[in-house]
């Protein structure tokens, strides 16, 4: 087990899974600037660690992540320039986190154990897969505090839920419950609180045990495919295929598949 000391998050590597746990439960895991910087640093560690096959996001306590910490916003009576500078710096760090979630060539999985609001929703949307507890809630929140939508929602939200639902979610500040989030494809599965940790850990372990280089190729292709023509998309696919067959994993996987197929054929022949 490998761990790194942070103050606003917990980072630990177990069984090939790099766990990034938001650890400010007294604020609903709304991250301060330091917490956002620590999250990015943890992602850098996970990317560079060959022992890491998947990244898992979750929250300490009963919340996943309620976005950014409002207590850090400068006093509005001090003028608009200070507020603008604050959000410029905060957005720069948050955006680097979202970019890393999308670009890291390893599966990123969110286990949403409570409220996911603002940037917490953004992390869920950027993740490759997500599950949640049956009491989880999902909320945009930006318009309710006078902010324009952020946290990659202009990139990710429409792709996942569709145009009409994205507009409804943003315009009305509607809060989705777990079953609605499942129906809207924001999450892949919903679990009871009792079954949540075990199932989330099993999914993370399965992702970490998979062929990371192939998962990375699929991830990159799916994200870039929205902006590519069919000719560009298929050209990148054949490049990835050619690269994948040169990897040692291909030879072993093919031999295992053929051996299994031969065994199945022999069993069929022996059937009366």
VOBAMI-113203 format. One line per 8 residues: number of its first residue (from 0); their letters; for each residue x, y, z of N, C-alpha, C. Coordinates in nm, 3 decimals, decimal comma. Atoms other than C-alpha are relative to their C-alpha. Layout:
// VOBAMI-113203
NUM> A> X Y Z X Y Z X Y Z; ...
END
This chain:
// VOBAMI-113203
0> XXXXXXXX> 0,085 -0,121 0,000 0,000 0,000 0,000 0,088 0,125 0,000; -0,075 -0,125 0,009 0,130 0,345 -0,095 -0,095 0,115 0,033; 0,085 -0,113 -0,034 -0,003 0,671 0,047 0,082 0,127 -0,002; -0,063 -0,130 0,000 0,077 1,042 0,027 -0,078 0,090 0,094; 0,066 -0,084 -0,100 0,004 1,297 0,299 -0,051 0,130 -0,064; 0,062 -0,125 0,040 -0,239 1,576 0,209 -0,087 0,047 0,117; 0,085 -0,053 -0,107 -0,465 1,798 0,421 -0,148 0,003 -0,036; 0,140 -0,013 0,042 -0,786 1,833 0,216 -0,053 -0,125 -0,071
8> XXXXXXXX> 0,039 0,127 0,062 -0,787 1,493 0,045 0,081 -0,112 0,063; -0,078 0,118 -0,036 -0,669 1,141 0,118 0,037 -0,070 -0,130; -0,046 0,073 0,118 -0,460 0,961 -0,144 0,067 -0,128 0,045; -0,057 0,129 -0,037 -0,385 0,593 -0,112 -0,011 -0,094 -0,119; 0,000 0,099 0,109 -0,296 0,316 -0,359 -0,013 -0,139 0,062; 0,024 0,136 -0,049 -0,436 -0,031 -0,287 -0,043 -0,089 -0,116; 0,036 0,099 0,102 -0,447 -0,330 -0,523 -0,015 0,062 -0,138; 0,000 -0,061 0,132 -0,372 -0,116 -0,826 -0,098 0,114 -0,017
16> XXXXXXXX> 0,097 -0,108 0,007 -0,642 0,141 -0,745 0,052 0,120 0,078; -0,037 -0,124 -0,068 -0,542 0,500 -0,665 -0,129 0,068 0,048; 0,121 -0,060 -0,057 -0,810 0,631 -0,430 0,027 0,146 0,035; -0,005 -0,142 -0,034 -0,862 1,008 -0,414 -0,129 0,029 0,076; 0,117 -0,016 -0,087 -1,094 1,076 -0,121 -0,007 0,145 0,046; 0,018 -0,138 -0,044 -1,223 1,430 -0,069 -0,027 -0,003 0,151; -0,002 0,017 -0,145 -1,169 1,487 0,302 -0,025 0,131 0,075; 0,045 -0,117 -0,074 -1,346 1,803 0,413 -0,149 -0,018 0,031
24> XXXXXXXX> 0,142 0,031 -0,022 -1,672 1,647 0,540 -0,075 0,111 0,072; 0,066 -0,110 -0,070 -1,742 1,950 0,760 -0,055 0,105 -0,097; 0,048 -0,090 0,105 -1,798 2,144 0,434 -0,071 -0,075 -0,112; 0,059 0,081 0,105 -1,972 1,866 0,243 0,101 -0,035 -0,107; -0,110 0,026 0,095 -1,631 1,804 0,080 0,006 0,102 -0,112; -0,025 -0,111 0,091 -1,649 2,140 -0,096 0,147 0,037 0,016; -0,144 -0,013 -0,009 -1,282 2,184 -0,179 0,045 0,146 0,006; -0,070 -0,127 0,004 -1,071 2,483 -0,089 0,104 -0,005 -0,111
32> XXXXXXXX> -0,099 -0,006 0,108 -0,803 2,597 -0,333 0,110 -0,104 0,022; -0,104 0,098 -0,029 -0,546 2,380 -0,158 -0,046 -0,140 -0,033; 0,055 0,131 0,031 -0,774 2,080 -0,195 -0,002 -0,029 -0,149; -0,001 0,017 0,146 -0,805 2,136 -0,570 0,143 -0,025 -0,047; -0,140 0,020 0,036 -0,426 2,166 -0,600 0,048 -0,139 0,041; -0,038 0,134 -0,045 -0,382 1,848 -0,397 -0,061 -0,108 -0,089; 0,066 0,097 0,089 -0,632 1,665 -0,620 0,078 -0,013 -0,130; -0,079 0,004 0,123 -0,433 1,760 -0,928 0,133 -0,071 0,023
40> XXXXXXXX> -0,126 0,066 -0,031 -0,109 1,652 -0,762 -0,018 -0,150 0,014; 0,029 0,143 -0,015 -0,266 1,318 -0,669 -0,021 -0,067 -0,135; 0,018 0,054 0,135 -0,371 1,266 -1,031 0,133 -0,016 -0,072; -0,134 0,013 0,058 -0,013 1,333 -1,139 0,070 -0,124 0,054; -0,060 0,119 -0,061 0,105 1,066 -0,894 -0,059 -0,127 -0,062; 0,067 0,118 0,055 -0,154 0,819 -1,026 0,042 -0,025 -0,144; -0,041 0,013 0,140 -0,055 0,888 -1,387 0,140 -0,059 -0,011; -0,140 0,040 0,010 0,315 0,830 -1,320 0,028 -0,137 0,062
48> XXXXXXXX> -0,022 0,125 -0,073 0,271 0,517 -1,108 -0,044 -0,119 -0,085; 0,031 0,117 0,082 0,293 0,200 -1,318 -0,082 -0,104 0,075; 0,078 0,094 -0,080 0,132 0,009 -1,031 -0,147 0,038 0,007; 0,139 -0,047 -0,002 -0,188 0,213 -1,070 -0,067 -0,035 -0,132; 0,075 0,035 0,120 -0,440 0,067 -1,312 -0,131 0,074 -0,013; 0,125 -0,076 0,004 -0,740 0,285 -1,222 0,001 0,102 0,113; 0,014 -0,107 -0,100 -0,832 0,599 -1,027 -0,144 0,000 0,050; 0,133 -0,002 -0,062 -1,124 0,607 -0,783 -0,018 0,129 0,078
56> XXXXXXXX> 0,039 -0,118 -0,077 -1,287 0,930 -0,660 -0,116 -0,036 0,092; 0,114 0,010 -0,091 -1,509 0,928 -0,352 0,017 0,104 0,108; -0,005 -0,102 -0,104 -1,584 1,142 -0,049 -0,002 -0,059 0,139; 0,007 0,039 -0,140 -1,530 1,113 0,324 -0,134 0,045 0,057; 0,127 -0,037 -0,060 -1,842 1,120 0,538 -0,118 -0,031 -0,089; 0,126 0,027 0,071 -2,185 1,149 0,377 -0,018 0,081 -0,128; 0,006 -0,078 0,124 -2,105 1,377 0,080 0,110 -0,045 -0,095; -0,104 0,026 0,100 -1,916 1,323 -0,245 0,086 0,124 -0,016
64> XXXXXXXX> -0,071 -0,127 0,014 -1,814 1,679 -0,334 -0,102 0,108 -0,034; 0,096 -0,109 0,020 -2,017 1,999 -0,304 0,061 0,117 -0,074; -0,057 -0,106 0,083 -1,797 2,196 -0,542 0,115 0,070 0,068; -0,107 -0,078 -0,062 -1,577 2,478 -0,415 -0,050 0,063 0,130; 0,032 -0,053 -0,132 -1,566 2,627 -0,068 -0,035 0,148 -0,009; 0,046 -0,139 0,011 -1,772 2,945 -0,061 0,068 0,092 0,101; -0,064 -0,082 -0,103 -1,588 3,061 0,252 0,128 0,066 -0,050; -0,123 -0,059 0,054 -1,283 3,137 0,038 -0,026 0,120 -0,090
72> XXXXXXXX> 0,030 -0,113 0,089 -1,464 3,395 -0,176 0,030 0,131 0,074; -0,029 -0,128 -0,066 -1,330 3,745 -0,096 -0,128 0,078 0,029; 0,114 -0,084 -0,038 -1,567 3,992 0,070 -0,038 0,089 -0,118; 0,045 -0,077 0,116 -1,778 4,154 -0,203 0,017 0,150 0,023; -0,014 -0,144 -0,028 -1,745 4,491 -0,026 0,141 0,049 -0,028; -0,138 -0,039 0,030 -1,373 4,487 -0,106 0,021 0,028 -0,148; -0,012 -0,030 0,142 -1,447 4,530 -0,477 -0,004 -0,124 -0,086; 0,017 0,111 0,094 -1,502 4,316 -0,783 0,132 -0,059 -0,048
80> XXXXXXXX> -0,127 0,049 0,055 -1,137 4,287 -0,885 0,054 -0,119 0,080; -0,048 0,110 -0,083 -1,047 4,066 -0,590 -0,078 -0,128 -0,025; 0,085 0,116 0,027 -1,341 3,836 -0,659 0,035 -0,060 -0,135; -0,033 0,047 0,134 -1,258 3,814 -1,028 0,134 -0,074 0,000; -0,132 0,064 -0,006 -0,892 3,732 -0,953 -0,009 -0,134 0,072; 0,016 0,126 -0,074 -0,999 3,466 -0,702 -0,055 -0,109 -0,090; 0,062 0,102 0,084 -1,223 3,287 -0,949 0,087 -0,035 -0,121; -0,092 0,031 0,109 -0,965 3,315 -1,226 0,102 -0,105 0,045
88> XXXXXXXX> -0,098 0,097 -0,050 -0,709 3,130 -1,012 -0,067 -0,132 0,033; 0,070 0,123 -0,037 -0,962 2,880 -0,876 -0,038 -0,080 -0,123; 0,041 0,069 0,123 -1,095 2,800 -1,223 0,120 -0,062 -0,071; -0,119 0,054 0,067 -0,743 2,752 -1,359 0,037 -0,136 0,060; -0,035 0,126 -0,065 -0,672 2,480 -1,101 -0,107 -0,106 -0,020; 0,108 0,096 0,023 -1,013 2,315 -1,128 0,005 -0,055 -0,142; 0,001 0,045 0,138 -0,988 2,304 -1,505 0,113 -0,098 -0,028; -0,109 0,097 0,018 -0,651 2,130 -1,487 -0,038 -0,137 0,055
96> XXXXXXXX> 0,049 0,127 -0,054 -0,814 1,863 -1,268 -0,090 -0,069 -0,101; 0,093 0,060 0,097 -1,093 1,808 -1,522 0,074 -0,048 -0,125; -0,079 0,041 0,117 -0,844 1,798 -1,809 0,072 -0,131 0,027; -0,073 0,122 -0,035 -0,642 1,534 -1,628 -0,093 -0,121 0,007; 0,095 0,111 -0,009 -0,949 1,320 -1,556 -0,031 -0,054 -0,138; 0,033 0,040 0,136 -1,031 1,315 -1,926 0,121 -0,053 -0,074; -0,117 0,034 0,081 -0,676 1,286 -2,059 0,085 -0,114 0,055; -0,083 0,106 -0,056 -0,514 1,041 -1,817 -0,038 -0,133 -0,066
104> XXXXXXXX> 0,027 0,123 0,077 -0,480 0,710 -2,002 -0,020 -0,120 0,092; 0,039 0,105 -0,094 -0,621 0,507 -1,716 -0,148 0,023 0,034; 0,141 -0,018 -0,036 -0,983 0,443 -1,614 -0,015 0,087 0,125; 0,034 -0,084 -0,115 -1,127 0,705 -1,380 -0,145 -0,029 0,038; 0,128 0,051 -0,048 -1,421 0,593 -1,169 -0,044 0,081 0,121; 0,053 -0,074 -0,113 -1,641 0,801 -0,937 -0,100 -0,084 0,077; 0,094 0,066 -0,090 -1,812 0,640 -0,639 -0,067 0,109 0,082; 0,068 -0,117 -0,055 -2,065 0,909 -0,548 -0,082 -0,043 0,122
112> XXXXXXXX> 0,058 0,047 -0,125 -2,157 0,857 -0,184 -0,092 0,102 0,067; 0,087 -0,102 -0,056 -2,381 1,161 -0,135 -0,021 0,111 -0,101; 0,024 -0,114 0,089 -2,430 1,510 -0,278 0,119 0,023 -0,094; -0,099 -0,041 0,099 -2,243 1,592 -0,600 -0,053 0,127 -0,065; 0,049 -0,129 0,047 -2,292 1,962 -0,670 0,113 0,079 -0,063; -0,101 -0,083 0,063 -2,112 2,208 -0,895 0,114 -0,083 -0,055; -0,116 0,074 0,048 -1,761 2,077 -0,951 -0,006 -0,148 0,036; 0,021 0,142 -0,031 -1,862 1,753 -0,779 -0,077 -0,069 -0,111
120> XXXXXXXX> 0,071 0,051 0,117 -2,110 1,702 -1,061 0,094 -0,007 -0,120; -0,094 -0,001 0,111 -1,836 1,799 -1,307 0,096 -0,117 0,003; -0,089 0,115 -0,013 -1,602 1,531 -1,172 -0,073 -0,128 -0,040; 0,080 0,118 0,035 -1,880 1,273 -1,203 -0,017 -0,010 -0,151; 0,022 -0,002 0,144 -1,950 1,376 -1,563 0,128 -0,032 -0,077; -0,126 0,023 0,070 -1,581 1,368 -1,661 0,053 -0,142 0,020; -0,049 0,135 -0,027 -1,521 1,025 -1,507 -0,047 -0,097 -0,108; 0,036 0,100 0,102 -1,528 0,722 -1,735 -0,122 -0,081 0,041
128> XXXXXXXX> 0,116 0,071 -0,054 -1,778 0,543 -1,512 -0,033 0,061 0,136; 0,040 -0,051 -0,131 -1,976 0,634 -1,200 -0,111 -0,086 0,057; 0,110 0,062 -0,072 -2,194 0,467 -0,941 -0,034 0,089 0,117; 0,038 -0,085 -0,111 -2,382 0,618 -0,650 -0,084 -0,077 0,101; 0,089 0,053 -0,102 -2,565 0,544 -0,328 -0,144 0,039 -0,035; 0,140 -0,029 0,032 -2,944 0,541 -0,336 -0,049 0,131 0,059; 0,038 -0,131 -0,052 -2,951 0,867 -0,138 0,084 0,113 -0,061; -0,083 -0,102 0,066 -2,708 1,054 -0,369 -0,090 0,104 -0,068
136> XXXXXXXX> 0,070 -0,109 0,067 -2,814 1,387 -0,519 0,098 0,073 -0,092; -0,083 -0,065 0,102 -2,686 1,575 -0,825 -0,060 0,136 -0,034; 0,050 -0,138 0,012 -2,711 1,952 -0,869 0,104 0,087 -0,071; -0,090 -0,093 0,068 -2,565 2,215 -1,100 0,045 0,113 0,094; -0,023 -0,098 -0,108 -2,591 2,497 -0,840 0,055 0,136 -0,045; -0,067 -0,126 0,034 -2,404 2,768 -1,034 -0,095 0,119 -0,006; 0,089 -0,114 0,019 -2,699 2,989 -1,131 -0,060 0,047 0,132; 0,062 -0,037 -0,127 -2,836 2,981 -0,777 0,088 0,093 0,082
144> XXXXXXXX> -0,088 -0,093 -0,070 -2,528 3,169 -0,653 0,056 0,106 -0,095; -0,035 -0,108 0,091 -2,502 3,398 -0,954 0,120 -0,026 -0,088; -0,116 0,033 0,082 -2,228 3,214 -1,141 -0,042 -0,066 -0,131; 0,019 0,072 0,125 -2,210 3,099 -1,502 0,041 -0,146 0,020; -0,034 0,143 -0,013 -2,196 2,721 -1,547 0,146 -0,024 -0,034; -0,142 0,028 0,009 -1,849 2,573 -1,521 0,021 -0,150 0,015; -0,034 0,139 -0,034 -1,673 2,242 -1,437 -0,023 -0,095 -0,117; 0,007 0,078 0,126 -1,674 2,114 -1,800 -0,142 -0,024 -0,048
152> XXXXXXXX> 0,137 0,032 0,040 -2,055 2,115 -1,824 -0,028 0,038 -0,145; 0,019 -0,035 0,142 -2,034 2,289 -2,163 0,059 -0,107 -0,092; -0,061 0,110 0,076 -1,824 1,988 -2,277 -0,072 -0,131 0,024; 0,042 0,136 -0,038 -1,970 1,693 -2,089 -0,150 -0,019 0,017; 0,139 0,021 -0,042 -2,329 1,755 -1,982 -0,090 -0,039 -0,116; 0,086 0,030 0,116 -2,498 1,760 -2,324 0,033 -0,137 -0,058; -0,040 0,129 0,055 -2,297 1,459 -2,440 -0,062 -0,116 0,078; 0,048 0,108 -0,085 -2,423 1,253 -2,147 -0,152 -0,002 0,010
160> XXXXXXXX> 0,145 0,000 -0,027 -2,782 1,366 -2,086 -0,084 0,046 -0,119; 0,075 -0,054 0,113 -2,880 1,527 -2,420 -0,032 0,148 0,020; 0,015 -0,146 0,000 -2,960 1,888 -2,508 -0,116 0,045 0,089; 0,117 -0,046 -0,074 -3,312 1,920 -2,362 0,019 -0,018 0,150; -0,018 0,025 -0,142 -3,225 1,762 -2,031 0,110 0,088 0,058; -0,107 -0,088 -0,046 -2,903 1,962 -2,004 -0,053 0,140 0,026; 0,058 -0,133 -0,017 -3,096 2,286 -2,053 -0,092 0,004 0,122; 0,089 0,005 -0,116 -3,358 2,181 -1,798 0,079 -0,001 0,130
168> XXXXXXXX> -0,080 0,012 -0,122 -3,096 2,084 -1,542 0,067 0,133 0,035; -0,072 -0,124 -0,025 -2,906 2,410 -1,583 -0,096 0,116 0,028; 0,091 -0,114 -0,014 -3,198 2,652 -1,621 -0,080 -0,004 0,128; 0,091 0,010 -0,115 -3,415 2,520 -1,340 0,072 -0,034 0,130; -0,078 0,042 -0,118 -3,136 2,413 -1,101 -0,064 -0,120 0,068; 0,066 0,119 -0,052 -3,325 2,089 -1,061 0,100 -0,095 0,064; -0,084 0,100 -0,067 -3,179 1,839 -0,817 -0,047 -0,139 -0,040; 0,033 0,137 0,039 -3,168 1,483 -0,948 0,028 -0,096 0,115
176> XXXXXXXX> -0,029 0,106 -0,096 -3,204 1,188 -0,715 0,076 -0,113 -0,070; -0,085 0,107 0,053 -3,010 0,865 -0,766 -0,064 -0,070 -0,120; 0,066 0,071 0,108 -3,268 0,690 -0,983 -0,012 0,086 -0,125; 0,004 -0,092 0,115 -3,308 0,998 -1,204 0,138 0,010 -0,064; -0,136 -0,005 0,054 -2,929 1,020 -1,240 0,033 -0,125 -0,079; -0,019 0,124 0,076 -2,928 0,657 -1,350 -0,075 0,007 -0,133; 0,080 -0,012 0,122 -3,206 0,722 -1,602 0,063 0,099 -0,098; -0,062 -0,102 0,084 -3,019 1,028 -1,733 0,144 -0,037 -0,039
184> XXXXXXXX> -0,132 0,054 0,033 -2,696 0,821 -1,764 0,116 0,077 0,063; -0,106 -0,065 -0,075 -2,502 1,034 -1,518 0,078 -0,103 0,080; -0,067 0,111 -0,068 -2,425 0,713 -1,328 -0,035 -0,130 -0,071; 0,022 0,132 0,059 -2,397 0,350 -1,437 -0,083 -0,092 0,088; 0,068 0,088 -0,094 -2,535 0,185 -1,123 -0,039 0,079 0,125; 0,040 -0,052 -0,130 -2,718 0,269 -0,799 0,001 -0,115 0,099; -0,006 0,103 -0,103 -2,649 0,073 -0,480 -0,055 0,053 0,132; 0,038 -0,038 -0,136 -2,793 0,074 -0,132 0,125 0,040 0,076
192> XXXXXXXX> -0,116 -0,044 -0,077 -2,569 0,234 0,128 0,078 -0,118 0,056; -0,067 0,118 -0,057 -2,495 -0,108 0,278 0,087 -0,073 -0,103; -0,071 0,075 0,104 -2,384 -0,256 -0,056 0,095 0,088 -0,081; -0,070 -0,094 0,087 -2,220 0,055 -0,198 0,151 -0,020 0,000; -0,146 0,005 -0,006 -1,859 0,032 -0,076 0,056 -0,127 -0,063; -0,049 0,127 0,053 -1,816 -0,334 -0,160 -0,010 -0,005 -0,152; 0,019 0,003 0,145 -1,959 -0,299 -0,510 0,089 0,101 -0,071; -0,085 -0,102 0,061 -1,772 0,023 -0,585 0,146 -0,047 -0,002
200> XXXXXXXX> -0,137 0,050 -0,006 -1,445 -0,134 -0,472 0,024 -0,111 -0,101; -0,014 0,110 0,096 -1,506 -0,442 -0,686 0,012 0,053 -0,143; -0,009 -0,060 0,134 -1,566 -0,229 -0,996 0,137 0,062 -0,021; -0,131 -0,063 0,010 -1,251 -0,029 -0,927 0,110 -0,104 -0,017; -0,099 0,107 0,011 -1,050 -0,348 -0,879 -0,002 -0,063 -0,139; 0,013 0,059 0,133 -1,186 -0,492 -1,205 0,059 0,092 -0,106; -0,056 -0,096 0,096 -1,096 -0,174 -1,393 0,153 0,000 0,009; -0,146 -0,003 -0,019 -0,745 -0,174 -1,243 0,067 -0,125 -0,056
208> XXXXXXXX> -0,057 0,126 0,047 -0,694 -0,537 -1,344 -0,006 -0,014 -0,152; 0,016 0,008 0,144 -0,785 -0,469 -1,707 0,125 0,046 -0,075; -0,114 -0,045 0,083 -0,548 -0,391 -1,997 0,002 0,152 -0,012; 0,002 -0,146 -0,010 -0,469 -0,029 -1,913 0,029 0,069 -0,132; -0,035 -0,065 0,127 -0,311 0,051 -2,250 -0,117 -0,001 -0,097; 0,118 0,005 0,088 -0,626 -0,062 -2,436 -0,111 0,090 0,053; 0,100 -0,089 -0,059 -0,853 0,121 -2,193 0,032 0,146 -0,032; -0,042 -0,136 0,032 -0,649 0,436 -2,251 -0,028 0,037 -0,144
216> XXXXXXXX> 0,029 -0,024 0,141 -0,686 0,401 -2,628 -0,150 0,024 -0,022; 0,145 -0,016 0,014 -1,063 0,359 -2,602 -0,045 0,134 0,055; 0,037 -0,127 -0,065 -1,092 0,656 -2,368 0,034 0,119 -0,088; -0,042 -0,110 0,086 -0,894 0,888 -2,591 -0,086 0,005 -0,127; 0,079 0,003 0,123 -1,084 0,774 -2,900 -0,143 0,047 0,020; 0,138 -0,041 -0,025 -1,427 0,824 -2,743 -0,009 0,151 0,022; 0,004 -0,144 -0,024 -1,344 1,176 -2,623 0,028 0,079 -0,127; -0,036 -0,073 0,122 -1,184 1,284 -2,951 -0,099 -0,027 -0,113
224> XXXXXXXX> 0,090 0,038 0,109 -1,442 1,106 -3,165 -0,112 0,099 -0,026; 0,106 -0,100 0,018 -1,699 1,381 -3,106 0,040 0,106 -0,101; -0,046 -0,111 0,084 -1,482 1,622 -3,302 0,069 -0,047 -0,127; -0,067 0,053 0,118 -1,344 1,391 -3,571 -0,101 -0,044 -0,105; 0,078 0,061 0,106 -1,481 1,295 -3,909 0,015 -0,151 0,009; -0,010 0,146 -0,003 -1,540 0,924 -3,967 0,135 -0,046 -0,055; -0,130 0,038 0,055 -1,223 0,914 -4,177 0,111 0,018 0,104; -0,100 -0,022 -0,105 -1,016 1,065 -3,894 -0,014 -0,102 0,111
232> XXXXXXXX> 0,025 0,094 -0,109 -1,178 0,841 -3,632 0,053 -0,139 -0,033; -0,044 0,134 0,037 -1,110 0,521 -3,823 0,150 -0,007 -0,022; -0,145 -0,002 0,016 -0,754 0,626 -3,905 0,068 -0,015 0,137; -0,056 0,014 -0,133 -0,683 0,668 -3,533 -0,026 -0,141 0,054; 0,030 0,135 -0,047 -0,852 0,334 -3,467 0,102 -0,100 -0,055; -0,095 0,097 0,056 -0,622 0,144 -3,705 0,140 0,023 0,056; -0,128 -0,026 -0,065 -0,319 0,319 -3,555 0,004 -0,066 0,138; 0,007 0,062 -0,132 -0,431 0,201 -3,212 0,004 -0,152 -0,010
240> XXXXXXXX> -0,002 0,145 0,019 -0,494 -0,151 -3,342 0,143 -0,048 -0,026; -0,136 0,041 0,033 -0,144 -0,170 -3,488 0,092 0,011 0,122; -0,079 -0,014 -0,121 0,007 -0,040 -3,164 -0,033 -0,110 0,101; 0,043 0,098 -0,100 -0,198 -0,283 -2,953 0,054 -0,140 -0,030; -0,049 0,135 0,033 -0,084 -0,593 -3,145 0,149 -0,015 0,026; -0,142 0,005 -0,031 0,277 -0,503 -3,069 0,023 -0,012 0,151; -0,012 0,006 -0,145 0,206 -0,505 -2,695 0,001 -0,147 0,046; -0,003 0,140 -0,046 0,290 -0,830 -2,503 -0,136 -0,052 0,044
248> XXXXXXXX> 0,133 0,043 -0,046 -0,066 -0,837 -2,371 -0,077 -0,070 -0,112; 0,076 0,055 0,113 -0,201 -0,915 -2,719 0,032 -0,148 -0,021; -0,040 0,140 0,023 -0,002 -1,238 -2,764 -0,060 -0,092 0,106; 0,051 0,083 -0,108 -0,103 -1,372 -2,424 -0,152 -0,010 -0,005; 0,146 0,000 0,005 -0,468 -1,271 -2,460 -0,050 -0,086 -0,116; 0,041 0,079 0,116 -0,492 -1,427 -2,808 0,021 -0,149 0,027; -0,026 0,141 -0,032 -0,333 -1,752 -2,690 -0,104 -0,053 0,099; 0,101 0,041 -0,097 -0,574 -1,767 -2,395 -0,135 -0,020 -0,067
256> XXXXXXXX> 0,129 0,007 0,070 -0,872 -1,702 -2,622 -0,007 -0,124 -0,088; 0,000 0,116 0,090 -0,773 -1,968 -2,877 -0,003 -0,131 0,079; 0,001 0,121 -0,083 -0,705 -2,222 -2,602 -0,139 -0,026 0,056; 0,136 0,013 -0,053 -1,046 -2,154 -2,450 -0,096 -0,044 -0,110; 0,087 0,037 0,113 -1,212 -2,180 -2,792 0,020 -0,147 -0,036; -0,028 0,141 0,032 -1,041 -2,516 -2,859 -0,062 -0,093 0,104; 0,061 0,081 -0,106 -1,155 -2,650 -2,522 -0,150 -0,008 -0,016; 0,145 -0,003 0,020 -1,512 -2,542 -2,595 -0,041 -0,088 -0,116
264> XXXXXXXX> 0,032 0,083 0,118 -1,506 -2,712 -2,936 0,008 -0,148 0,035; -0,015 0,139 -0,038 -1,381 -3,036 -2,785 -0,114 -0,046 0,091; 0,111 0,034 -0,088 -1,651 -3,027 -2,519 -0,128 -0,021 -0,079; 0,119 0,013 0,083 -1,919 -2,979 -2,784 0,002 -0,134 -0,074; -0,012 0,126 0,073 -1,785 -3,277 -2,982 -0,034 -0,118 0,089; 0,022 0,112 -0,092 -1,804 -3,498 -2,673 -0,143 -0,011 0,048; 0,140 0,006 -0,047 -2,169 -3,414 -2,607 -0,074 -0,115 -0,066; 0,074 0,111 0,060 -2,398 -3,715 -2,660 -0,110 0,049 -0,094
END
